[in-house]
Structures are given as structure tokens and as C-alpha cells.
Amino acid sequence: MVSSRAWYFADDQVPNIRLKVVMMLPKLKAMLCLPGDHKLLTSLEAYVRSLLLHEKDRDVKAQLHLTVQALDAIEVGVEVV
């Protein structure tokens, strides 16, 4: 299970920090495993939607569009009980 501390820098005022968070999202999603990480997957999706609507920095926006494509291609794992 991935820690929710991953979101600590998600809303940072510095665009380069947000850029690095956006670049890290595909790796984070690849580490998620359902059903244990359902809340984190939901918060990751909500964060991406929020950025798509509100991000002002052009570099972060450009990377975000690339990241969305990468996220769409990643299958979330399922824990075997």
C-alpha cells in the first residue's frame, strides 16, 4: 500500500515542484493495488482532474497532458486474497 504522504507536494506554490509531482504520477499509479489502495487511486484521479481544470503553468500543463496519456495506459493491480 502506498502512503498518502505522496500528496504532500501536490499543491505546492512552486510550479517546478508540481511538475515533478505530475511526472511521478504514472510511477505512483503503477504501484497501486486494489482494493487496498482504492482511496489513493481516487485521490490521484481527483488531483489530475483538478490540475486539468486549474493549472496555470504552461510547463506543468504540457507535462500533465503527457501524464494523462501514460496514466490511461497503466492497469492497476489487484491484490490476491
N, C-alpha and C positions, 0 to 999 in steps of 0.2 A: 504494500500500500504506500502511496506517495504522500508526503507531508503537505499539508495546506500552507506551509510556510513558503511554498513556491510563489505565492501571490504577493509576498511582501513588497516587491518592487514593481508590481504590475501597474500601479497608478502613480509612479514617480513623476515628478515635475520635469525631470531631465529627459529629453527625447531619446538620447543615446541609451539610457537605461531601459526605456520602454522598447526600443529597437532590439536590444539583446533579449528581453523577455519574449518578444514576438518570435525571434529566431529560435528560441529554446522550446517553444510550444510543441512542435512535432515530436521532439525527443520525449517531452513530458507525456504526450498522449500515447506514445508507443509503450511507455512504462505502465500505463493504467491497466487494471484488471478488474473486470466486473464480476460480481456485484459489489465488491468491497470498495471500489473507487468511484462509485456512481455519483456521489456528491462532487468529487473533484472534476469528473467529466462534465457534469452540468455547469460547474462554475467556469471551467475552461471555455465551454461553448458560449456562456453568457458574457465572458470577458471579450471574446472575439467579436461577438455581436455589438457590444458596447464600443469597442475600438472602431469597428466599421462605420458606426454612426457618428462618433465624436472626435476621432483622432484628427488633429490639425497638421501635424508634422508630415511633410511630403515623403521623407525617407522611411518613416515608420509606416505610412500608408502603403508605399510601394512594397515594402517587405511583407506587410500584412496580406496583401493580395497573393504573393507567392506562398506565404504560410498557409493561407486558406486552402490553396490547391494541394499542398502537401498533407494537411490535416485530413482532407477528404479521402486521400488515398490510404490512410492508416486504419487498419482494423484493430479495434480494442480487444484485448484478450479476455478470456472468460476463465475464472477460477474453477478448477475441477474439484468437486466435493467428494 
